[in-house]
Amino acid sequence: MDTGIAKWIPIPYFQINKEGTILNSSNRTHSYFYPTSNIWHIVHKEDRNKVILMLSQSTNSQPVTEYLVLQTSNKLFGNFKCTIQWKDGIGHLVCTERKSVADLDITPFPIQTSLANTKKRLEGSEKSLTTAAKIISLRRH
């Protein structure tokens, strides 16, 4: 693909080699991700094995799709549906943002653990507040 044309693709698009080096990208990519020379710099550590699988398919001409957690330009992580198709040793990678948590097929284990811990802390705080409210109520009477 002509590198000039790639710049105007209206979605986050990367041309990468089998090591993950970014050879070219669309202008739209820069509104989602900070500038980097390698795809590995934006992939969350929990999803590196998925990327290894995608990069290992460089001899396969069929598209490969994975759901990845990627670091965005604001340094937060977002959920993306990424599809790569290889042609002549060049990977054509398209990543579209998944806006809703309800879109996720599974919640990654670290997130589940964090949510469970937060829920326990909230329940503990609620018990403390209820106890404090009872004490205040008793003192007023």
N, CA, C and O atoms as CSV, one atom per row, in Angstrom:
chain,resi,resn,atom,element,x,y,z
A,1,MET,N,N,0.849,-1.183,0.000
A,1,MET,CA,C,0.000,0.000,0.000
A,1,MET,C,C,0.889,1.238,0.000
A,1,MET,O,O,1.893,1.296,0.709
A,2,ASP,N,N,0.518,2.196,-0.780
A,2,ASP,CA,C,1.217,3.479,-0.837
A,2,ASP,C,C,1.175,4.122,0.550
A,2,ASP,O,O,0.115,4.217,1.167
A,3,THR,N,N,2.351,4.566,1.037
A,3,THR,CA,C,2.404,5.151,2.384
A,3,THR,C,C,1.580,6.426,2.481
A,3,THR,O,O,1.086,6.754,3.559
A,4,GLY,N,N,1.423,7.147,1.384
A,4,GLY,CA,C,0.601,8.352,1.392
A,4,GLY,C,C,-0.872,8.030,1.607
A,4,GLY,O,O,-1.579,8.756,2.305
A,5,ILE,N,N,-1.323,6.949,1.009
A,5,ILE,CA,C,-2.715,6.534,1.164
A,5,ILE,C,C,-2.964,6.060,2.595
A,5,ILE,O,O,-4.011,6.357,3.169
A,6,ALA,N,N,-2.024,5.337,3.168
A,6,ALA,CA,C,-2.171,4.808,4.530
A,6,ALA,C,C,-2.444,5.923,5.534
A,6,ALA,O,O,-3.189,5.724,6.493
A,7,LYS,N,N,-1.854,7.076,5.324
A,7,LYS,CA,C,-2.036,8.201,6.251
A,7,LYS,C,C,-3.492,8.640,6.357
A,7,LYS,O,O,-3.910,9.157,7.393
A,8,TRP,N,N,-4.264,8.436,5.292
A,8,TRP,CA,C,-5.629,8.952,5.241
A,8,TRP,C,C,-6.693,7.922,5.603
A,8,TRP,O,O,-7.885,8.218,5.517
A,9,ILE,N,N,-6.292,6.729,6.004
A,9,ILE,CA,C,-7.275,5.735,6.449
A,9,ILE,C,C,-7.934,6.281,7.716
A,9,ILE,O,O,-7.227,6.655,8.652
A,10,PRO,N,N,-9.268,6.338,7.774
A,10,PRO,CA,C,-9.953,7.063,8.861
A,10,PRO,C,C,-10.119,6.298,10.180
A,10,PRO,O,O,-10.970,6.652,10.996
A,11,ILE,N,N,-9.321,5.269,10.388
A,11,ILE,CA,C,-9.343,4.510,11.641
A,11,ILE,C,C,-7.901,4.240,12.060
A,11,ILE,O,O,-6.993,4.389,11.242
A,12,PRO,N,N,-7.667,3.850,13.307
A,12,PRO,CA,C,-6.303,3.502,13.715
A,12,PRO,C,C,-5.784,2.307,12.905
A,12,PRO,O,O,-6.308,1.198,13.010
A,13,TYR,N,N,-4.765,2.549,12.112
A,13,TYR,CA,C,-4.205,1.548,11.202
A,13,TYR,C,C,-2.687,1.598,11.277
A,13,TYR,O,O,-2.083,2.668,11.212
A,14,PHE,N,N,-2.080,0.424,11.415
A,14,PHE,CA,C,-0.619,0.308,11.443
A,14,PHE,C,C,-0.163,-0.661,10.361
A,14,PHE,O,O,-0.830,-1.658,10.082
A,15,GLN,N,N,0.973,-0.359,9.760
A,15,GLN,CA,C,1.699,-1.349,8.975
A,15,GLN,C,C,2.880,-1.733,9.849
A,15,GLN,O,O,3.659,-0.873,10.261
A,16,ILE,N,N,3.017,-3.041,10.138
A,16,ILE,CA,C,4.085,-3.493,11.031
A,16,ILE,C,C,4.832,-4.668,10.409
A,16,ILE,O,O,4.329,-5.336,9.506
A,17,ASN,N,N,6.040,-4.904,10.911
A,17,ASN,CA,C,6.758,-6.102,10.493
A,17,ASN,C,C,6.541,-7.193,11.539
A,17,ASN,O,O,5.850,-6.971,12.532
A,18,LYS,N,N,7.131,-8.373,11.320
A,18,LYS,CA,C,6.835,-9.504,12.214
A,18,LYS,C,C,7.461,-9.355,13.607
A,18,LYS,O,O,7.172,-10.158,14.494
A,19,GLU,N,N,8.310,-8.348,13.812
A,19,GLU,CA,C,8.849,-8.067,15.147
A,19,GLU,C,C,7.991,-7.039,15.889
A,19,GLU,O,O,8.196,-6.801,17.079
A,20,GLY,N,N,7.042,-6.438,15.194
A,20,GLY,CA,C,6.178,-5.442,15.815
A,20,GLY,C,C,6.615,-4.005,15.573
A,20,GLY,O,O,6.009,-3.078,16.110
A,21,THR,N,N,7.658,-3.805,14.774
A,21,THR,CA,C,8.099,-2.458,14.444
A,21,THR,C,C,7.058,-1.799,13.544
A,21,THR,O,O,6.611,-2.384,12.557
A,22,ILE,N,N,6.685,-0.588,13.896
A,22,ILE,CA,C,5.690,0.143,13.107
A,22,ILE,C,C,6.390,0.789,11.914
A,22,ILE,O,O,7.282,1.622,12.072
A,23,LEU,N,N,5.967,0.388,10.727
A,23,LEU,CA,C,6.562,0.899,9.490
A,23,LEU,C,C,5.815,2.131,8.989
A,23,LEU,O,O,6.398,3.012,8.358
A,24,ASN,N,N,4.521,2.178,9.281
A,24,ASN,CA,C,3.670,3.254,8.800
A,24,ASN,C,C,2.382,3.214,9.610
A,24,ASN,O,O,2.030,2.179,10.174
A,25,SER,N,N,1.680,4.343,9.666
A,25,SER,CA,C,0.402,4.365,10.374
A,25,SER,C,C,-0.470,5.473,9.812
A,25,SER,O,O,0.007,6.389,9.141
A,26,SER,N,N,-1.754,5.367,10.100
A,26,SER,CA,C,-2.686,6.401,9.650
A,26,SER,C,C,-2.612,7.603,10.586
A,26,SER,O,O,-2.200,7.480,11.740
A,27,ASN,N,N,-3.010,8.752,10.083
A,27,ASN,CA,C,-3.052,9.960,10.917
A,27,ASN,C,C,-3.990,9.755,12.106
A,27,ASN,O,O,-3.726,10.261,13.197
A,28,ARG,N,N,-5.071,9.024,11.903
A,28,ARG,CA,C,-6.066,8.780,12.955
A,28,ARG,C,C,-5.457,8.009,14.137
A,28,ARG,O,O,-5.918,8.136,15.271
A,29,THR,N,N,-4.438,7.226,13.864
A,29,THR,CA,C,-3.764,6.455,14.903
A,29,THR,C,C,-3.249,7.368,16.008
A,29,THR,O,O,-3.290,7.011,17.185
A,30,HIS,N,N,-2.761,8.555,15.623
A,30,HIS,CA,C,-2.149,9.466,16.596
A,30,HIS,C,C,-3.169,10.121,17.525
A,30,HIS,O,O,-2.795,10.668,18.562
A,31,SER,N,N,-4.445,10.072,17.167
A,31,SER,CA,C,-5.446,10.606,18.087
A,31,SER,C,C,-5.832,9.560,19.145
A,31,SER,O,O,-6.484,9.889,20.136
A,32,TYR,N,N,-5.433,8.317,18.933
A,32,TYR,CA,C,-5.701,7.252,19.906
A,32,TYR,C,C,-4.471,6.873,20.718
A,32,TYR,O,O,-4.569,6.634,21.922
A,33,PHE,N,N,-3.314,6.816,20.067
A,33,PHE,CA,C,-2.100,6.300,20.698
A,33,PHE,C,C,-0.982,7.328,20.623
A,33,PHE,O,O,-0.901,8.110,19.676
A,34,TYR,N,N,-0.111,7.317,21.647
A,34,TYR,CA,C,1.037,8.212,21.597
A,34,TYR,C,C,2.018,7.700,20.546
A,34,TYR,O,O,2.063,6.499,20.279
A,35,PRO,N,N,2.799,8.589,19.951
A,35,PRO,CA,C,3.733,8.163,18.898
A,35,PRO,C,C,4.756,7.155,19.438
A,35,PRO,O,O,5.368,7.377,20.483
A,36,THR,N,N,4.925,6.083,18.734
A,36,THR,CA,C,5.875,5.054,19.125
A,36,THR,C,C,6.374,4.341,17.873
A,36,THR,O,O,5.719,4.357,16.830
A,37,SER,N,N,7.520,3.730,17.990
A,37,SER,CA,C,8.105,3.037,16.843
A,37,SER,C,C,7.799,1.544,16.853
A,37,SER,O,O,8.119,0.835,15.899
A,38,ASN,N,N,7.175,1.066,17.940
A,38,ASN,CA,C,6.958,-0.368,18.071
A,38,ASN,C,C,5.623,-0.635,18.768
A,38,ASN,O,O,5.280,0.034,19.743
A,39,ILE,N,N,4.887,-1.597,18.271
A,39,ILE,CA,C,3.579,-1.940,18.820
A,39,ILE,C,C,3.688,-2.413,20.273
A,39,ILE,O,O,2.747,-2.257,21.050
A,40,TRP,N,N,4.835,-2.990,20.635
A,40,TRP,CA,C,5.024,-3.514,21.998
A,40,TRP,C,C,4.922,-2.417,23.049
A,40,TRP,O,O,4.603,-2.707,24.202
A,41,HIS,N,N,5.183,-1.171,22.685
A,41,HIS,CA,C,5.150,-0.071,23.648
A,41,HIS,C,C,3.735,0.304,24.088
A,41,HIS,O,O,3.566,0.982,25.102
A,42,ILE,N,N,2.721,-0.126,23.341
A,42,ILE,CA,C,1.347,0.237,23.708
A,42,ILE,C,C,0.512,-0.959,24.160
A,42,ILE,O,O,-0.630,-0.788,24.586
A,43,VAL,N,N,1.069,-2.166,24.071
A,43,VAL,CA,C,0.320,-3.371,24.450
A,43,VAL,C,C,0.453,-3.611,25.949
A,43,VAL,O,O,1.561,-3.610,26.485
A,44,HIS,N,N,-0.677,-3.816,26.628
A,44,HIS,CA,C,-0.671,-4.140,28.053
A,44,HIS,C,C,0.030,-5.481,28.245
A,44,HIS,O,O,-0.124,-6.390,27.429
A,45,LYS,N,N,0.800,-5.602,29.325
A,45,LYS,CA,C,1.603,-6.813,29.558
A,45,LYS,C,C,0.760,-8.092,29.587
A,45,LYS,O,O,1.246,-9.161,29.217
A,46,GLU,N,N,-0.499,-7.988,30.025
A,46,GLU,CA,C,-1.373,-9.163,30.085
A,46,GLU,C,C,-1.736,-9.686,28.686
A,46,GLU,O,O,-2.142,-10.839,28.547
A,47,ASP,N,N,-1.592,-8.849,27.658
A,47,ASP,CA,C,-1.983,-9.243,26.306
A,47,ASP,C,C,-0.805,-9.529,25.382
A,47,ASP,O,O,-0.997,-9.711,24.180
A,48,ARG,N,N,0.387,-9.571,25.914
A,48,ARG,CA,C,1.566,-9.791,25.061
A,48,ARG,C,C,1.536,-11.135,24.343
A,48,ARG,O,O,1.981,-11.238,23.200
A,49,ASN,N,N,1.012,-12.168,25.008
A,49,ASN,CA,C,0.948,-13.483,24.345
A,49,ASN,C,C,0.009,-13.454,23.141
A,49,ASN,O,O,0.255,-14.136,22.146
A,50,LYS,N,N,-1.054,-12.676,23.226
A,50,LYS,CA,C,-1.968,-12.548,22.083
A,50,LYS,C,C,-1.250,-11.887,20.909
A,50,LYS,O,O,-1.447,-12.272,19.757
A,51,VAL,N,N,-0.421,-10.894,21.207
A,51,VAL,CA,C,0.314,-10.200,20.145
A,51,VAL,C,C,1.364,-11.131,19.541
A,51,VAL,O,O,1.585,-11.124,18.330
A,52,ILE,N,N,2.003,-11.923,20.383
A,52,ILE,CA,C,2.969,-12.909,19.869
A,52,ILE,C,C,2.266,-13.827,18.868
A,52,ILE,O,O,2.813,-14.130,17.808
A,53,LEU,N,N,1.054,-14.267,19.207
A,53,LEU,CA,C,0.279,-15.110,18.297
A,53,LEU,C,C,-0.011,-14.375,16.990
A,53,LEU,O,O,0.135,-14.945,15.909
A,54,MET,N,N,-0.419,-13.119,17.090
A,54,MET,CA,C,-0.734,-12.347,15.881
A,54,MET,C,C,0.495,-12.169,14.996
A,54,MET,O,O,0.410,-12.289,13.774
A,55,LEU,N,N,1.635,-11.884,15.615
A,55,LEU,CA,C,2.862,-11.676,14.845
A,55,LEU,C,C,3.398,-12.978,14.250
A,55,LEU,O,O,4.062,-12.964,13.213
A,56,SER,N,N,3.113,-14.085,14.899
A,56,SER,CA,C,3.602,-15.376,14.401
A,56,SER,C,C,2.824,-15.870,13.189
A,56,SER,O,O,3.212,-16.857,12.564
A,57,GLN,N,N,1.743,-15.201,12.855
A,57,GLN,CA,C,0.900,-15.587,11.722
A,57,GLN,C,C,1.330,-14.909,10.420
A,57,GLN,O,O,0.550,-14.850,9.469
A,58,SER,N,N,2.563,-14.398,10.369
A,58,SER,CA,C,2.996,-13.603,9.209
A,58,SER,C,C,2.970,-14.362,7.888
A,58,SER,O,O,2.967,-13.743,6.824
A,59,THR,N,N,2.953,-15.684,7.940
A,59,THR,CA,C,2.874,-16.453,6.691
A,59,THR,C,C,1.437,-16.821,6.339
A,59,THR,O,O,1.186,-17.395,5.279
A,60,ASN,N,N,0.498,-16.495,7.215
A,60,ASN,CA,C,-0.919,-16.781,7.009
A,60,ASN,C,C,-1.583,-15.564,6.361
A,60,ASN,O,O,-1.452,-14.444,6.856
A,61,SER,N,N,-2.290,-15.783,5.262
A,61,SER,CA,C,-2.918,-14.647,4.582
A,61,SER,C,C,-4.325,-14.360,5.115
A,61,SER,O,O,-4.965,-13.400,4.688
A,62,GLN,N,N,-4.801,-15.183,6.039
A,62,GLN,CA,C,-6.128,-14.971,6.609
A,62,GLN,C,C,-6.060,-13.957,7.755
A,62,GLN,O,O,-5.074,-13.934,8.492
A,63,PRO,N,N,-7.084,-13.124,7.917
A,63,PRO,CA,C,-7.088,-12.164,9.027
A,63,PRO,C,C,-7.138,-12.880,10.377
A,63,PRO,O,O,-7.771,-13.926,10.517
A,64,VAL,N,N,-6.464,-12.300,11.359
A,64,VAL,CA,C,-6.463,-12.807,12.725
A,64,VAL,C,C,-6.962,-11.670,13.620
A,64,VAL,O,O,-6.442,-10.556,13.560
A,65,THR,N,N,-7.963,-11.951,14.443
A,65,THR,CA,C,-8.543,-10.935,15.324
A,65,THR,C,C,-8.333,-11.317,16.782
A,65,THR,O,O,-8.550,-12.463,17.174
A,66,GLU,N,N,-7.910,-10.345,17.575
A,66,GLU,CA,C,-7.760,-10.511,19.018
A,66,GLU,C,C,-8.300,-9.258,19.692
A,66,GLU,O,O,-8.267,-8.169,19.120
A,67,TYR,N,N,-8.795,-9.422,20.906
A,67,TYR,CA,C,-9.221,-8.289,21.723
A,67,TYR,C,C,-8.063,-7.941,22.636
A,67,TYR,O,O,-7.632,-8.767,23.441
A,68,LEU,N,N,-7.554,-6.718,22.516
A,68,LEU,CA,C,-6.349,-6.303,23.232
A,68,LEU,C,C,-6.606,-5.083,24.106
A,68,LEU,O,O,-7.448,-4.239,23.800
A,69,VAL,N,N,-5.859,-5.015,25.199
A,69,VAL,CA,C,-5.843,-3.824,26.037
A,69,VAL,C,C,-4.607,-3.036,25.622
A,69,VAL,O,O,-3.481,-3.518,25.742
A,70,LEU,N,N,-4.833,-1.805,25.127
A,70,LEU,CA,C,-3.747,-0.972,24.607
A,70,LEU,C,C,-3.692,0.353,25.355
A,70,LEU,O,O,-4.715,0.882,25.789
A,71,GLN,N,N,-2.469,0.881,25.498
A,71,GLN,CA,C,-2.297,2.171,26.171
A,71,GLN,C,C,-2.593,3.290,25.180
A,71,GLN,O,O,-2.034,3.342,24.084
A,72,THR,N,N,-3.476,4.172,25.592
A,72,THR,CA,C,-3.891,5.262,24.720
A,72,THR,C,C,-3.016,6.502,24.947
A,72,THR,O,O,-2.154,6.520,25.825
A,73,SER,N,N,-3.258,7.520,24.146
A,73,SER,CA,C,-2.436,8.730,24.204
A,73,SER,C,C,-2.546,9.469,25.533
A,73,SER,O,O,-1.662,10.257,25.868
A,74,ASN,N,N,-3.615,9.231,26.302
A,74,ASN,CA,C,-3.735,9.868,27.616
A,74,ASN,C,C,-3.144,8.999,28.733
A,74,ASN,O,O,-3.388,9.243,29.915
A,75,LYS,N,N,-2.365,7.983,28.343
A,75,LYS,CA,C,-1.663,7.063,29.250
A,75,LYS,C,C,-2.583,6.101,29.989
A,75,LYS,O,O,-2.129,5.383,30.880
A,76,LEU,N,N,-3.867,6.071,29.637
A,76,LEU,CA,C,-4.794,5.096,30.196
A,76,LEU,C,C,-4.882,3.911,29.243
A,76,LEU,O,O,-4.456,4.001,28.092
A,77,PHE,N,N,-5.430,2.812,29.720
A,77,PHE,CA,C,-5.587,1.640,28.876
A,77,PHE,C,C,-7.022,1.530,28.410
A,77,PHE,O,O,-7.954,1.822,29.159
A,78,GLY,N,N,-7.195,1.102,27.159
A,78,GLY,CA,C,-8.515,0.928,26.583
A,78,GLY,C,C,-8.625,-0.431,25.926
A,78,GLY,O,O,-7.616,-1.066,25.618
A,79,ASN,N,N,-9.849,-0.874,25.713
A,79,ASN,CA,C,-10.115,-2.160,25.069
A,79,ASN,C,C,-10.294,-1.941,23.570
A,79,ASN,O,O,-11.057,-1.077,23.139
A,80,PHE,N,N,-9.576,-2.740,22.791
A,80,PHE,CA,C,-9.612,-2.604,21.343
A,80,PHE,C,C,-9.783,-3.968,20.682
A,80,PHE,O,O,-9.251,-4.978,21.143
A,81,LYS,N,N,-10.531,-3.964,19.604
A,81,LYS,CA,C,-10.627,-5.136,18.741
A,81,LYS,C,C,-9.597,-4.922,17.647
A,81,LYS,O,O,-9.705,-3.979,16.864
A,82,CYS,N,N,-8.598,-5.793,17.590
A,82,CYS,CA,C,-7.498,-5.631,16.632
A,82,CYS,C,C,-7.481,-6.792,15.649
A,82,CYS,O,O,-7.509,-7.962,16.032
A,83,THR,N,N,-7.435,-6.439,14.393
A,83,THR,CA,C,-7.376,-7.439,13.329
A,83,THR,C,C,-6.150,-7.163,12.486
A,83,THR,O,O,-5.885,-6.029,12.087
A,84,ILE,N,N,-5.399,-8.240,12.221
A,84,ILE,CA,C,-4.211,-8.112,11.380
A,84,ILE,C,C,-4.335,-9.060,10.199
A,84,ILE,O,O,-4.819,-10.185,10.326
A,85,GLN,N,N,-3.890,-8.581,9.056
A,85,GLN,CA,C,-3.805,-9.416,7.866
A,85,GLN,C,C,-2.430,-9.181,7.263
A,85,GLN,O,O,-1.980,-8.044,7.123
A,86,TRP,N,N,-1.772,-10.276,6.911
A,86,TRP,CA,C,-0.400,-10.212,6.420
A,86,TRP,C,C,-0.366,-10.330,4.906
A,86,TRP,O,O,-1.103,-11.115,4.309
A,87,LYS,N,N,0.509,-9.532,4.294
A,87,LYS,CA,C,0.754,-9.626,2.849
A,87,LYS,C,C,2.210,-9.231,2.604
A,87,LYS,O,O,2.640,-8.134,2.959
A,88,ASP,N,N,2.944,-10.133,1.999
A,88,ASP,CA,C,4.350,-9.902,1.645
A,88,ASP,C,C,5.183,-9.481,2.859
A,88,ASP,O,O,6.021,-8.584,2.757
A,89,GLY,N,N,4.954,-10.124,4.003
A,89,GLY,CA,C,5.743,-9.854,5.207
A,89,GLY,C,C,5.364,-8.579,5.949
A,89,GLY,O,O,6.011,-8.219,6.933
A,90,ILE,N,N,4.327,-7.897,5.489
A,90,ILE,CA,C,3.860,-6.677,6.143
A,90,ILE,C,C,2.498,-6.975,6.777
A,90,ILE,O,O,1.590,-7.491,6.126
A,91,GLY,N,N,2.383,-6.637,8.064
A,91,GLY,CA,C,1.117,-6.811,8.757
A,91,GLY,C,C,0.292,-5.539,8.678
A,91,GLY,O,O,0.777,-4.452,8.992
A,92,HIS,N,N,-0.941,-5.679,8.263
A,92,HIS,CA,C,-1.868,-4.554,8.189
A,92,HIS,C,C,-2.801,-4.693,9.392
A,92,HIS,O,O,-3.697,-5.537,9.402
A,93,LEU,N,N,-2.580,-3.864,10.393
A,93,LEU,CA,C,-3.243,-3.969,11.685
A,93,LEU,C,C,-4.233,-2.827,11.876
A,93,LEU,O,O,-3.876,-1.653,11.780
A,94,VAL,N,N,-5.476,-3.189,12.145
A,94,VAL,CA,C,-6.535,-2.215,12.408
A,94,VAL,C,C,-7.039,-2.458,13.828
A,94,VAL,O,O,-7.362,-3.587,14.195
A,95,CYS,N,N,-7.103,-1.389,14.623
A,95,CYS,CA,C,-7.580,-1.494,16.003
A,95,CYS,C,C,-8.741,-0.533,16.200
A,95,CYS,O,O,-8.586,0.678,16.042
A,96,THR,N,N,-9.908,-1.075,16.547
A,96,THR,CA,C,-11.075,-0.241,16.803
A,96,THR,C,C,-11.434,-0.334,18.275
A,96,THR,O,O,-11.426,-1.412,18.868
A,97,GLU,N,N,-11.748,0.813,18.850
A,97,GLU,CA,C,-12.028,0.900,20.274
A,97,GLU,C,C,-13.355,0.245,20.608
A,97,GLU,O,O,-14.341,0.381,19.883
A,98,ARG,N,N,-13.355,-0.470,21.726
A,98,ARG,CA,C,-14.589,-1.054,22.265
A,98,ARG,C,C,-14.983,-0.172,23.426
A,98,ARG,O,O,-14.331,-0.192,24.470
A,99,LYS,N,N,-16.029,0.595,23.263
A,99,LYS,CA,C,-16.392,1.626,24.236
A,99,LYS,C,C,-17.040,1.093,25.496
A,99,LYS,O,O,-16.842,1.664,26.569
A,100,SER,N,N,-17.801,0.030,25.407
A,100,SER,CA,C,-18.570,-0.438,26.550
A,100,SER,C,C,-17.911,-1.642,27.202
A,100,SER,O,O,-17.452,-2.558,26.520
A,101,VAL,N,N,-17.869,-1.634,28.526
A,101,VAL,CA,C,-17.356,-2.792,29.250
A,101,VAL,C,C,-18.263,-3.983,28.987
A,101,VAL,O,O,-17.804,-5.125,29.028
A,102,ALA,N,N,-19.532,-3.742,28.719
A,102,ALA,CA,C,-20.467,-4.825,28.416
A,102,ALA,C,C,-20.087,-5.546,27.126
A,102,ALA,O,O,-20.514,-6.679,26.904
A,103,ASP,N,N,-19.286,-4.898,26.271
A,103,ASP,CA,C,-18.848,-5.528,25.028
A,103,ASP,C,C,-17.795,-6.602,25.267
A,103,ASP,O,O,-17.568,-7.456,24.410
A,104,LEU,N,N,-17.153,-6.560,26.433
A,104,LEU,CA,C,-16.088,-7.516,26.700
A,104,LEU,C,C,-16.640,-8.927,26.831
A,104,LEU,O,O,-17.666,-9.147,27.475
A,105,ASP,N,N,-15.949,-9.881,26.214
A,105,ASP,CA,C,-16.343,-11.277,26.338
A,105,ASP,C,C,-16.000,-11.794,27.731
A,105,ASP,O,O,-16.779,-12.524,28.344
A,106,ILE,N,N,-14.830,-11.408,28.219
A,106,ILE,CA,C,-14.407,-11.784,29.559
A,106,ILE,C,C,-13.710,-10.589,30.189
A,106,ILE,O,O,-13.136,-9.753,29.491
A,107,THR,N,N,-13.764,-10.517,31.502
A,107,THR,CA,C,-13.050,-9.467,32.209
A,107,THR,C,C,-11.700,-10.040,32.602
A,107,THR,O,O,-11.652,-11.102,33.223
A,108,PRO,N,N,-10.598,-9.376,32.263
A,108,PRO,CA,C,-9.277,-9.889,32.618
A,108,PRO,C,C,-9.178,-10.105,34.120
A,108,PRO,O,O,-9.725,-9.329,34.904
A,109,PHE,N,N,-8.468,-11.178,34.523
A,109,PHE,CA,C,-8.358,-11.560,35.922
A,109,PHE,C,C,-7.888,-10.434,36.837
A,109,PHE,O,O,-8.470,-10.255,37.907
A,110,PRO,N,N,-6.842,-9.653,36.461
A,110,PRO,CA,C,-6.427,-8.565,37.367
A,110,PRO,C,C,-7.542,-7.552,37.618
A,110,PRO,O,O,-7.641,-6.997,38.712
A,111,ILE,N,N,-8.364,-7.315,36.628
A,111,ILE,CA,C,-9.467,-6.375,36.796
A,111,ILE,C,C,-10.523,-6.985,37.713
A,111,ILE,O,O,-11.086,-6.292,38.560
A,112,GLN,N,N,-10.793,-8.288,37.545
A,112,GLN,CA,C,-11.745,-8.961,38.424
A,112,GLN,C,C,-11.274,-8.883,39.870
A,112,GLN,O,O,-12.068,-8.596,40.765
A,113,THR,N,N,-9.993,-9.134,40.105
A,113,THR,CA,C,-9.421,-9.080,41.449
A,113,THR,C,C,-9.551,-7.677,42.023
A,113,THR,O,O,-9.947,-7.505,43.176
A,114,SER,N,N,-9.219,-6.680,41.219
A,114,SER,CA,C,-9.315,-5.293,41.675
A,114,SER,C,C,-10.755,-4.931,42.023
A,114,SER,O,O,-11.004,-4.277,43.036
A,115,LEU,N,N,-11.701,-5.351,41.190
A,115,LEU,CA,C,-13.111,-5.069,41.458
A,115,LEU,C,C,-13.580,-5.761,42.737
A,115,LEU,O,O,-14.328,-5.176,43.520
A,116,ALA,N,N,-13.146,-6.997,42.951
A,116,ALA,CA,C,-13.531,-7.730,44.163
A,116,ALA,C,C,-12.974,-7.037,45.404
A,116,ALA,O,O,-13.675,-6.902,46.407
A,117,ASN,N,N,-11.715,-6.597,45.341
A,117,ASN,CA,C,-11.108,-5.891,46.473
A,117,ASN,C,C,-11.814,-4.572,46.748
A,117,ASN,O,O,-12.039,-4.215,47.905
A,118,THR,N,N,-12.161,-3.852,45.699
A,118,THR,CA,C,-12.882,-2.586,45.860
A,118,THR,C,C,-14.247,-2.824,46.492
A,118,THR,O,O,-14.674,-2.070,47.365
A,119,LYS,N,N,-14.924,-3.872,46.049
A,119,LYS,CA,C,-16.241,-4.191,46.606
A,119,LYS,C,C,-16.127,-4.488,48.102
A,119,LYS,O,O,-16.959,-4.032,48.887
A,120,LYS,N,N,-15.098,-5.252,48.505
A,120,LYS,CA,C,-14.897,-5.568,49.925
A,120,LYS,C,C,-14.638,-4.299,50.732
A,120,LYS,O,O,-15.180,-4.133,51.825
A,121,ARG,N,N,-13.811,-3.409,50.196
A,121,ARG,CA,C,-13.527,-2.148,50.898
A,121,ARG,C,C,-14.801,-1.307,51.031
A,121,ARG,O,O,-15.051,-0.717,52.082
A,122,LEU,N,N,-15.597,-1.257,49.971
A,122,LEU,CA,C,-16.849,-0.503,50.020
A,122,LEU,C,C,-17.815,-1.092,51.048
A,122,LEU,O,O,-18.467,-0.356,51.788
A,123,GLU,N,N,-17.901,-2.415,51.088
A,123,GLU,CA,C,-18.772,-3.058,52.075
A,123,GLU,C,C,-18.285,-2.757,53.491
A,123,GLU,O,O,-19.092,-2.506,54.386
A,124,GLY,N,N,-16.967,-2.781,53.698
A,124,GLY,CA,C,-16.399,-2.447,55.002
A,124,GLY,C,C,-16.697,-1.005,55.383
A,124,GLY,O,O,-17.042,-0.715,56.529
A,125,SER,N,N,-16.564,-0.106,54.420
A,125,SER,CA,C,-16.860,1.308,54.665
A,125,SER,C,C,-18.335,1.502,54.986
A,125,SER,O,O,-18.685,2.297,55.859
A,126,GLU,N,N,-19.201,0.777,54.283
A,126,GLU,CA,C,-20.637,0.886,54.526
A,126,GLU,C,C,-20.979,0.432,55.949
A,126,GLU,O,O,-21.796,1.061,56.621
A,127,LYS,N,N,-20.355,-0.657,56.406
A,127,LYS,CA,C,-20.590,-1.138,57.775
A,127,LYS,C,C,-20.125,-0.096,58.789
A,127,LYS,O,O,-20.813,0.172,59.774
A,128,SER,N,N,-18.956,0.487,58.542
A,128,SER,CA,C,-18.432,1.514,59.453
A,128,SER,C,C,-19.355,2.719,59.504
A,128,SER,O,O,-19.609,3.258,60.582
A,129,LEU,N,N,-19.858,3.147,58.361
A,129,LEU,CA,C,-20.775,4.285,58.312
A,129,LEU,C,C,-22.089,3.976,59.025
A,129,LEU,O,O,-22.633,4.822,59.734
A,130,THR,N,N,-22.586,2.778,58.835
A,130,THR,CA,C,-23.830,2.375,59.502
A,130,THR,C,C,-23.636,2.373,61.007
A,130,THR,O,O,-24.496,2.862,61.740
A,131,THR,N,N,-22.527,1.834,61.478
A,131,THR,CA,C,-22.220,1.810,62.914
A,131,THR,C,C,-22.097,3.227,63.449
A,131,THR,O,O,-22.636,3.539,64.511
A,132,ALA,N,N,-21.390,4.090,62.719
A,132,ALA,CA,C,-21.220,5.480,63.156
A,132,ALA,C,C,-22.566,6.202,63.204
A,132,ALA,O,O,-22.820,6.991,64.114
A,133,ALA,N,N,-23.424,5.930,62.226
A,133,ALA,CA,C,-24.756,6.564,62.210
A,133,ALA,C,C,-25.581,6.122,63.407
A,133,ALA,O,O,-26.297,6.930,63.998
A,134,LYS,N,N,-25.488,4.843,63.772
A,134,LYS,CA,C,-26.209,4.338,64.940
A,134,LYS,C,C,-25.709,5.010,66.213
A,134,LYS,O,O,-26.504,5.402,67.067
A,135,ILE,N,N,-24.406,5.140,66.336
A,135,ILE,CA,C,-23.809,5.778,67.531
A,135,ILE,C,C,-24.263,7.228,67.622
A,135,ILE,O,O,-24.642,7.690,68.698
A,136,ILE,N,N,-24.231,7.939,66.524
A,136,ILE,CA,C,-24.660,9.348,66.507
A,136,ILE,C,C,-26.138,9.437,66.873
A,136,ILE,O,O,-26.545,10.318,67.631
A,137,SER,N,N,-26.936,8.522,66.332
A,137,SER,CA,C,-28.369,8.514,66.591
A,137,SER,C,C,-28.652,8.259,68.086
A,137,SER,O,O,-29.537,8.890,68.665
A,138,LEU,N,N,-27.905,7.341,68.701
A,138,LEU,CA,C,-28.082,7.021,70.110
A,138,LEU,C,C,-27.688,8.198,70.994
A,138,LEU,O,O,-28.339,8.448,72.009
A,139,ARG,N,N,-26.650,8.914,70.633
A,139,ARG,CA,C,-26.172,10.070,71.426
A,139,ARG,C,C,-27.163,11.219,71.390
A,139,ARG,O,O,-27.248,11.992,72.344
A,140,ARG,N,N,-27.908,11.340,70.309
A,140,ARG,CA,C,-28.867,12.426,70.174
A,140,ARG,C,C,-30.102,12.187,71.048
A,140,ARG,O,O,-30.771,13.143,71.440
A,141,HIS,N,N,-30.403,10.960,71.347
A,141,HIS,CA,C,-31.624,10.640,72.111
A,141,HIS,C,C,-31.363,10.564,73.550
A,141,HIS,O,O,-32.280,10.306,74.331
